[in-house]
Amino acid sequence: MNIKYSYSTEEDAYGIEYVAAHSWKETYTGLLPDEYLDNRIININNKVERTKEFIRTYNGKYIVAKDKDKVIGILAISTPQEEKYKEYGHLEAIYVLKEYHGYGIGKELFKIAVNELKKMGFNKMQLECMEGNDTINFYKKYDGIVESQIDFLIKNVGIVKADIVLFEDLDKVNNLLNQKSNASEIKKQKFKNERVIKMSKKIIAIGGGENGRLGSDGTRKPYETAEIDKEIIRLTGKEKPNFLLLAHAQLSFGYEREKRYYDTMKKIYGDLYKCECRLLTVEELKTNFAKAVEDVSWADIIYEGGGDTSNMIKFWKETGFDKLLKKAWEDGKVMCGVSAGAICWFNSGFTDSTDFVDKEINKVNALDLVDAYFTPHAQIVGKMDKVRTSLKYIDKVGISLSNCTAIEVIDDQYRIIKSKPNDNLFIPYALKTYWENGELYEEEISSTEIFKSLNELLSKNLKLKGERNMNLFLREIEDTDKKEIEEMALEFKNTNDEYPFEGVSDLKKVLEQSFEEFYNNLEINKHIDEINPNYANQTTYVLVDENNHIYGMANLRHELKGKLFEIGGHVGYAIRPSERGKGYGTVQLKLLIKVMKEMGIEKALITCRENNIGSKKTMEKFIGESDTLVPSMYEGIMEYRYWIDVNKNLNNENALKLK
């Protein structure tokens, strides 16, 4: 595989940002806050236009290293940055993706920096290296001398220390770089001989969602998976990757159905996102396996659509295509698809194939790239009941996704991502389901921008569900909670929820202002009627365990005033995203009822959006009366109102149980 080096163009902007963000994460973990490093990755797309402008106006040279069309390394050099170093060309940045380390690419970029600076008239070079960065040893090896240490400011982090490294004679540096050691020659030969550089293994499995297809009535369906499709493209590291559609799940329906599917997907990936597109048909795979090999080799994205999972898997195994797909996954291609095209990447899954519809155990074996039982379209009425029954006899964790939801798996990490459904009353979701010791466990898998451990997701770890006798209690927030409150606020912000801070809107102040500002307001809110008699006094609580781990937060209004009679009610509450689906919302509300009893509140009004299924289910566990639906603060969405009888719920043990 040939690595090519060239001056950057605006088309490289995305790749440059991708390499920079991921290299910072790989290099500076432990030196800089995880939240800052994670946010660099989260905001890659937001920085592309800025990077294009930077490339156009940069007063130095931006050079990229590419594997085919993928940017895998970057170099930035410029004229002197300070009068003190006016004789020194400046090496501003040099990064190589981690999977390409060990093949001399960083050294080659460093050599290019030396030669380009010499062309610009410099025979000296200066750079900064953050304290704790092991790359300092590389610079010292090639005649770099640490002159001094400075403080510099990183926005949203603060002051960090860096070494000023000087190279006094670039000719000498060049000579050192050109000296070949046996070790470097062995590595270089290994690189030349290796057919594939180690890549991350990438899967995006989509639970469902319309793709703009032409319906049987002649009208176009909506396009609902845009955010997921963009992530598939982003994972390639290319702005215009090669997209290969299989559509083999349509094999029972003939070529015309395959072609129709391809035309729909080409409108998305080709016309909208400017990818090069191909279709590998069932007939081509049957009669010309060499073309299949060539198409798979060409592809950056391999996408299978919906249809008949069972016959598709049989067909792949009969032709040997399953082995080719596994090799493509190992080589770092983005393996993805929807419905049947999502099931196929897992150990097994729930299928609507005719042979399985009436069976008590609904299980189709698949390629086993992820060791779990997968179910798409989980929102279909009655489907999850069949899934739960099947899982009782299958020793696997079940991952079930509704439409407009996908699971993204990169090596041993995962995250749940969502797209916006056409129906704004539908909330996409993901579920983890399994049986242990004859008991069913199920929880919602939260969607966040941050990747989590796949092994943890696929384990039957009962502690993830909460121990039944946990000592949970409510208390007011203390100043010593600062770190965990800040972490919790970031969790809320990083969800893909449309209203991430709903129920605990004050928590936004932790991020927008500071914890101190947020904490000071808590005391003011307890006596707010002294400032404005139209406002209701409010106390804020957190749900904690004996180790002071915070599970959720709640605002309790001491009485109802003004608009609180319509929406808002007595309580606004939320469970932090990483702890959702485990029954903590119910426990928190039960404990709040005890506090309300002490305050003299006999009937408590609680409200939530009609499409907030989780909150609605929590409220309905308590004894009370539903009231009228009223318009919410969100356009086009109604608010569900429920009056809870405080006295009758004091001994409602059903509401105390964790799942």
ABEGO torsion letter per residue (X at the ends): XBBBBBBBBAAAAAAAAAAAAAAAAAAABGABBAAAAAAAAAAAAAAAAAAAAAAAABABBBBBBBBEABBABBBBBBBBABAAAAABBBBABBBBBAAABGAGAAAAAAAAAAAAAAAAGBABBBBBBBBGBAAAAAAAAAGBBBABBBBBBBBGAEBBBBBBBBBABAAAAAAAAABBBAAAAAAAAAAAABABBBBBBBBBBBAEEBAGBBBAAGBBBBBAAAAAAAAAAAAAGBABBBBBBAGAAAAAAEAAAAAAAAAAAAAAAAAAAGBBBBBBBAAAAAABAAAAAAAAAABABBBBBBEBAAAAAAAAAAAGAAAAAAAAAAAGBBBBEBEAAAAAABABBBBABAAAAABABBBBBBAGABBBBBBBGAABBGAAAAAAAAAAABBBBBBBBBBGBBBBBBEABBBBBBBBBABAABBBBBBBBBBBGGBBBBBBBBBBABBBBAAAAABBBAAAAEBAABBBBBBBBBAAAAAAAAAAAAAAAABABABAABGBAAAAAAAABBAAAAAAAAAAAAAAAAABAABBBBBBBBBBBAAGBBABBBBBBABBBEAAAABGEABBBBBBAAABGAGAAAAAAAAAAAAAAAAGBABBBBBBBAABAAAAAAAAABBEBBBBBBBBABBGBBBBBBBBBAAAAAABAAAABBX
